[in-house]
């Protein structure tokens, strides 16, 4: 059972890597970000030259049902939210943790 899980995870990593390589060719000047597993997609492409954000979900080929080809509810909500505004303002903040992780650590936003 553990071997099957390891193979599944490695297949996923390989799929993301291959998608990353394809996206580098398709969007040569873009920024390509790998997303956290909690995100509703795997890769985000930011291409200012084409005024485009591309959210990519990497899936196994056997997910061929019609439902698997549609966006999930969270993906539809994200798409609707992004498309609802003509332009966005980016705010970049840095958060630093002081001390060792645990109850004695302090976290603070810094300039």
C-alpha positions as CSV (number, residue, x, y, z in Angstrom):
1,X,0.0,0.0,0.0
2,X,2.8,2.5,0.8
3,X,4.5,1.7,-2.5
4,X,1.3,2.5,-4.4
5,X,1.0,5.9,-2.5
6,X,4.7,6.7,-3.2
7,X,4.1,5.9,-6.9
8,X,1.0,8.1,-7.0
9,X,2.9,11.0,-5.4
10,X,5.9,10.7,-7.7
11,X,3.5,10.5,-10.7
12,X,1.9,13.8,-9.5
13,X,5.4,15.4,-9.1
14,X,6.4,14.3,-12.6
15,X,3.1,15.6,-14.0
16,X,3.6,19.0,-12.4
17,X,7.2,19.1,-13.7
18,X,6.1,18.2,-17.3
19,X,3.4,20.9,-17.1
20,X,5.9,23.4,-15.8
21,X,8.2,22.6,-18.8
22,X,5.3,23.1,-21.3
23,X,4.2,26.3,-19.7
24,X,7.8,27.7,-19.9
25,X,7.6,27.2,-23.6
26,X,4.1,28.6,-24.1
27,X,4.7,31.7,-21.8
28,X,8.4,32.4,-22.1
29,X,8.4,35.8,-20.3
30,X,5.9,34.8,-17.6
31,X,6.3,34.1,-13.9
32,X,5.4,30.5,-13.1
33,X,4.5,29.7,-9.5
34,X,3.9,26.3,-8.0
35,X,1.0,26.5,-5.6
36,X,0.5,25.1,-2.1
37,X,-1.4,21.8,-2.0
38,X,-4.3,23.6,-0.4
39,X,-4.8,25.8,-3.5
40,X,-7.5,24.9,-6.0
41,X,-4.9,24.4,-8.7
42,X,-1.3,23.3,-9.0
43,X,0.5,26.1,-11.1
44,X,-0.2,29.8,-11.5
45,X,1.2,31.6,-14.6
46,X,1.4,35.4,-14.5
47,X,2.0,36.8,-18.0
48,X,2.0,40.6,-18.0
49,X,2.8,40.7,-21.7
50,X,-0.5,39.0,-22.5
51,X,-2.4,40.4,-19.5
52,X,-3.1,36.9,-18.5
53,X,-3.3,34.8,-15.3
54,X,-3.4,31.0,-16.0
55,X,-4.4,28.6,-13.3
56,X,-3.3,25.0,-14.2
57,X,-4.5,21.9,-12.5
58,X,-2.5,18.7,-13.3
59,X,-4.7,15.6,-13.4
60,X,-4.3,11.9,-14.2
61,X,-5.5,10.8,-17.6
62,X,-8.1,8.4,-16.3
63,X,-10.1,11.3,-14.9
64,X,-11.9,11.4,-18.2
65,X,-15.5,11.8,-17.0
66,X,-17.3,15.0,-17.9
67,X,-17.3,16.1,-14.2
68,X,-13.5,15.7,-14.0
69,X,-13.0,18.0,-17.0
70,X,-15.1,20.8,-15.4
71,X,-13.9,23.3,-12.9
72,X,-14.6,22.6,-9.3
73,X,-16.7,24.9,-7.2
74,X,-13.7,26.6,-5.6
75,X,-12.0,27.0,-9.1
76,X,-15.2,28.6,-10.5
77,X,-15.3,31.0,-7.5
78,X,-11.7,31.9,-8.0
79,X,-12.2,32.5,-11.7
80,X,-15.3,34.6,-11.1
81,X,-13.5,36.7,-8.5
82,X,-10.4,37.3,-10.7
83,X,-12.5,38.2,-13.7
84,X,-14.8,40.5,-11.7
85,X,-12.3,43.3,-11.6
86,X,-10.6,44.9,-14.6
87,X,-7.3,45.4,-12.8
88,X,-5.7,44.4,-9.5
89,X,-3.3,46.0,-7.1
90,X,-0.6,43.8,-5.7
91,X,0.3,44.2,-2.0
92,X,3.5,42.4,-1.0
93,X,4.0,42.0,2.8
94,X,6.8,40.3,4.6
95,X,6.1,38.4,7.8
96,X,9.0,37.4,10.1
97,X,9.0,34.9,12.9
98,X,11.2,35.6,15.8
99,X,12.4,32.8,18.1
100,X,11.9,29.1,17.7
101,X,8.5,27.8,16.5
102,X,6.2,27.2,19.4
103,X,4.3,29.2,21.9
104,X,7.3,31.5,22.6
105,X,7.7,32.6,19.0
106,X,6.5,36.0,17.9
107,X,5.4,36.9,14.4
108,X,5.5,40.4,13.0
109,X,5.0,42.2,9.7
110,X,8.1,44.1,8.7
111,X,8.7,46.8,6.1
